[in-house]
């Protein structure tokens, strides 16, 4: 290969590598680093012994709501409280309450985020419309006899 042709290949390659490196550095410390490599701070509801134990929990939240980390976290400072993180804390407390105080019978279902969210940020409920027939209850069935 002629030296001039080598420069035509080498120079764009160096330029592309430099642009990629510049872009990666501009993403800051929150991007590209493993959020689970250091002990978590500002945990108010979740209790874990090992930082790595948070990974499957957070992945489950993400799948249940079809979101990524940025939905609930400032990826530059994962400990920072933002509105969606506060909502998530209330939702975790609600699920814990359902599992410990409501679903207490033998072989009861286990409440999860996916139970209501089913892959959507906001739960999609279709309550009966006004004036529609009420669902049959045991007392209504007994009265009909």
C-alpha positions in Angstrom: 0.0 0.0 0.0 1.3 3.4 -0.9 2.2 5.7 2.1 -0.4 8.2 1.0 -3.1 5.6 1.0 -2.0 4.4 4.5 -2.5 8.0 5.7 -6.0 8.1 4.1 -7.0 5.0 6.2 -5.1 5.8 9.4 -6.2 9.4 9.8 -10.0 8.7 9.7 -9.5 5.8 12.0 -7.7 8.0 14.6 -10.3 10.7 14.1 -13.2 8.3 14.8 -11.4 6.8 17.8 -10.9 10.3 19.2 -14.5 11.2 18.7 -15.7 8.0 20.4 -13.4 8.6 23.4 -14.6 12.2 23.6 -18.2 11.2 23.6 -17.7 8.5 26.2 -15.9 11.0 28.5 -18.7 13.5 28.0 -21.2 11.1 29.4 -19.9 11.6 32.9 -19.4 9.3 35.8 -23.0 8.1 35.9 -22.8 6.5 32.4 -20.8 3.5 31.6 -20.0 2.6 35.3 -21.7 -0.2 37.1 -24.2 1.3 39.6 -24.0 -1.8 41.7 -20.3 -1.9 42.2 -20.4 0.3 45.3 -22.6 0.2 48.4 -25.9 1.9 47.9 -26.7 5.0 49.8 -30.0 6.6 50.6 -31.9 3.3 50.7 -35.0 4.0 52.7 -37.3 1.1 51.8 -35.2 -1.7 50.3 -32.8 -3.5 52.6 -29.9 -5.4 51.0 -26.6 -6.6 52.4 -24.6 -6.7 49.2 -24.8 -4.0 46.5 -25.1 -6.6 43.8 -28.3 -7.9 45.4 -30.0 -4.7 44.1 -29.4 -5.6 40.5 -32.1 -8.2 40.1 -34.5 -6.1 42.1 -34.0 -3.1 39.9 -34.1 -5.2 36.8 -37.5 -6.5 37.9 -38.8 -3.0 38.5 -37.5 -2.0 35.0 -39.2 -5.0 33.3 -42.5 -4.5 35.3 -42.8 -0.9 34.2 -40.9 -1.2 30.9 -38.5 1.6 31.9 -34.7 2.0 32.4 -32.7 3.4 35.3 -33.2 7.0 34.3 -36.9 6.8 35.0 -36.4 6.7 38.7 -32.7 7.8 39.1 -30.4 10.7 38.3 -27.7 8.6 36.7 -25.1 11.1 37.7 -26.1 10.7 41.3 -28.1 7.5 42.0 -28.7 8.5 45.7 -30.4 11.8 44.7 -34.1 11.8 45.3 -36.3 12.6 42.4 -40.1 12.4 42.1 -40.3 9.0 40.4 -38.0 7.5 43.0 -40.3 8.8 45.8 -43.3 7.3 44.0 -41.4 4.0 43.7 -40.7 4.0 47.4 -44.5 4.4 48.1 -45.3 1.6 45.6 -42.7 -0.7 47.3 -44.3 0.0 50.7 -47.7 -0.7 49.2 -46.6 -4.1 47.7 -45.0 -5.0 51.0 -48.2 -4.1 52.9 -50.3 -6.2 50.5 -48.0 -9.2 51.0 -47.8 -8.9 54.8 -51.2 -7.7 55.8 -53.7 -8.6 53.1 -52.5 -11.7 51.3 -52.1 -13.7 54.6 -54.0 -16.9 53.9 -52.3 -20.2 52.9 -51.1 -20.2 49.3 -52.1 -16.6 48.8 -51.0 -14.7 45.7 -47.8 -12.6 46.0 -48.2 -9.0 45.1 -45.6 -7.7 42.7 -45.2 -4.5 40.6 -46.1 -6.4 37.5 -49.4 -7.5 39.0 -50.8 -4.0 38.2 -48.3 -2.4 35.9 -47.8 -5.3 33.5 -45.1 -3.6 31.5 -46.6 -0.1 31.6 -45.5 2.9 33.6 -49.1 3.6 34.7 -51.4 0.6 35.6 -54.1 0.1 33.1 -57.4 -0.6 34.9 -60.8 -1.0 33.3 -63.2 -0.4 36.1 -66.9 -1.0 35.5 -68.7 2.0 34.1 -71.3 3.9 36.1 -74.7 2.1 36.0 -73.3 -1.2 34.9 -74.2 -4.4 36.7 -72.2 -4.9 39.9 -70.1 -8.1 40.1 -71.9 -10.9 41.8 -71.0 -11.3 45.4 -71.8 -14.1 47.9 -74.4 -12.0 49.6 -76.0 -11.0 46.3 -76.1 -14.7 45.3 -77.7 -15.7 48.6 -80.4 -13.0 48.2 -81.3 -14.2 44.8 -82.1 -17.7 46.1 
